[in-house]
């Protein structure tokens, strides 16, 4: 399994607009082989921003790579630049191989 995350520092006061952009965008993830799960996470607030992370789980790193090279990926991200005014800096990518897991 593989987890892919992008962290976003969303400018204070732009949280609702950021969340709406994510709620209304086409992500195409369910159409991609190897996709398991997606979450948009809201983290702590700082003086000038709120931390968010997009969090996807994939069956493997190779499935994630295939997603990044797909037309679905291009279509899902084609309008992402319109949201740049909502961020402090750009998204910060973090990828993780799952080495240990425990269920409920």
Secondary structure, 3 states (H helix, E strand, C coil): CEEEEEEEEEECCCHHHHHHHHHHCCCCHHHCCCEEEEEEEEEEECCCEEEEEEEEEECCHHHHHHHHCCHHHHHHHCCHHHHHHHECCCCEEEEEECCCCCCC
